[in-house]
Amino acid sequence: MHPAGSRGLLWLALSGWALQLASGAVFGAVSWHFYGQFPDIHGIAIAALVLKVLCALVALVLIALSLYARPLHDGRRSTVTWRLLATLGGTALTGAAFLRWFS
């Protein structure tokens, strides 16, 4: 089994990514409710938003697979998982910066 700390950290990461998706969905829903349309963004901002959503979805799938997979004794899968999650996090953060700048 995964060490208890690793599983707890995976659950925390899963919660963070799910919260990021939920906050974006709520923002869109509030915009739709009060203004009758989604925020008016174009070009680079749309690409950045799509990139953020894809990163979050891939991270959710990766974490779910990690939580339900049997761990390897040498820890290689765990190392690759955390590196991928860090890369996805950095990419999503960069996308958020572009989204903020170009919207």
N, C-alpha and C positions, 0 to 999 in steps of 0.2 A: 504494500500500500504506500501511498504518498505520505511523507512525513506530515504531521498535523499542521505545522506552520505553513508548509507549502500549499496544502489544500485550503487553509484559511486565507492565504494571500490570493490564491486563484479565485475564491469566492468574492473577495474584496474587489479584485480587478473586474470580475464579471459584473458586480454591482455598479462599478464606476462606468463601464462601457454602456450598460443598460440605462443608467441615469443620463448619460450623454445623449443617447438616442431619444429617450423620453423627453428630455428638455427641448430638443429640437422639434419634436412632434408637437409639444405643447405650445411652443412659440408660433409654429405654423397655424395651429388651431386657434390661438388667440387672435392672430392677425386676420384669419378668415372670419372669425366671429365678429370682431369689432369693425373691420374695414371692408369685409366682403371679398377680399382677395388675399393672396399670399404676398409676402414682401416682394417688391419690385426689384429683382436682381437680374443681371444679364452677364453673358460672356464668362469671364474668368471667375466671377463669384459663383455662378452655377456649377462650373467645373470643380471649384473648391468644395462646394457643398456636397456634390456627388462623391468626391474623394473622401470627405469626412465620413459620410454614411457608409461607404464601402469598407473603409478601415474599421469602423465600429462593428459592422456585420461580420467581417472576417475575424476580428478579435473575439466576438461572442462565440462563433463556431469553434475557433481554436481553443478557447478556454473550456467550452463544454466538452470537446473531445479529450482534452487533458484531464478533466475531472473524472471522466468515465473510462479512460484507458488504463490498462495495467502499466505501472511504471517499470522502466528498465532499471536494472541494478546499478549500471554505471552512470546513470543520470544524464546521458546525452540528450534524450528527448526533452527533459526538463530544461536544459540549457538552451536548446534550440527554440523551445516554446517561449521562454522569457526574452530571448533576443528578438524573436519575431514580434512579440507584444510590444517591446520597447521601440522597434522600428515602426510598427503601426501607430503607436502613440505619438512619436515624433512627426510622422507624416500627417496624422490628423491635426496635430497642433499647428503645423505649417499651413495646412489647408484652412484652419480657422483664422490664421493671421491674414491670408489672402482674402478669405470671405469677408472679414471685417474691413480690410483696406478697400476692396473693390465694391462694397455694397453701400 
